[in-house]
Amino acid sequence: MKLKQRVVLLAILLVIFIFTKVFLIDNLETSAANREDQRSFQHMMDGLWVKLDPRLDHTLQSPWEIAAQWVVPREVYPEEAPELGAILHAMATKKVIKADVGYKGTQLKALLILEGGQKVVFKPKRYSRDHVVEGEPYAGYDRHNAEIAAFHLDRVLGFRRAPLVVGRFVNLKTEIKPVATEQLLSTFLKLGNNSCFYGKCYYCRETEPACADIDIMEGSVTMWLPDVWPLQKHRHPWGRTYREGKLARWEYDESYCDAVKKTSPYDAGPRLLDIIDTAIFDYLIGNADRHHYESFQDDEGASMLILLDNAKSFGNPSLDERSILAPLYQCCIIRVSTWNRLNHLKSRTLKSVLKTAMAHEPIVPVLSEAHLEAIDRRLLGILATVRQCTEQFGPDVVLVEDRMTLTHM
């Protein structure tokens, strides 16, 4: 063989070797990532059922101190959280030492301070479990059970970006009124034998109070995030106009995501992928009302998108509002870890996993069977949307690797 032929052959072999090595490395990395996602999913399944037990073993800290130390820029609570049951138990049972009107907003709520100084937001029951909210996908009062179900879905999806929520029964006469501020107390009234209150908010009306069953009121309590983590509010790039006849740009411009990608904080860092995760989360729960969102202050785009205020969810189980998925089908990207988790949940059925996660709840059943069936149906719609993206652009473009090491103090 001539020297020139040998050189060409060696060059070809070298190219084949390099491509083979790159291919093997990529596959090894992909396999390692998939194994990590499988481990994470199994770990979630093993800790799915949370017993509400007041005992905190191996620590002298209070439930509130533990929960506060859990919060980091990318998580509200860690993957490994053996104290979760004790914290939820404390939220559901600790004595209320002060009750006030809720922080500013459009919907009725009360701000409670529990024994030990922990602030929680109380949202009262307004509907029965089987009630269907007709009209626009963001219509109706806040649903307290939606906050609870959304928190547990956050656990199941492995996002860990929603504040802790648990159901609670409160006695308005003996637990709330004796410690209520004058501002809250002035909104109490009686309708027949039932104690009611209408609070202070943009849509709060004396003619539309929330009422207890005699004196016992069912509701949800959401843990207030620690004050050392101040929040920053952002307009959601896929927010609605809420004006009849006026569309937001994303509703008519299919290339809208390209413009979003050129603006901060979506041009770098994890925020755009958080928006995609949130769209998936909101589509599953039927939440079309995320016009703004919160992150931690001074985060330069590195903080998670915090899944706050999920109560405009689970209104109509027959309505699958596809426009909620606009960030996903317009950008056509999704985290590999999210994609893997969704596929794991399809094989186990998301409905049964979520039902198990909520089995310990004081107000069980949290959701009607119709809403649980809707979640499984919507999951299939999400998977189909991602497959359409991969068919159009290829999996290397659509499936984005974005993993962060999370350090807890």
Disulfide bonds with the S-S distance in Angstrom:
Cys196-Cys211 2.04
Cys201-Cys204 1.96
Cys257-Cys331 1.94
Cys332-Cys389 2.03
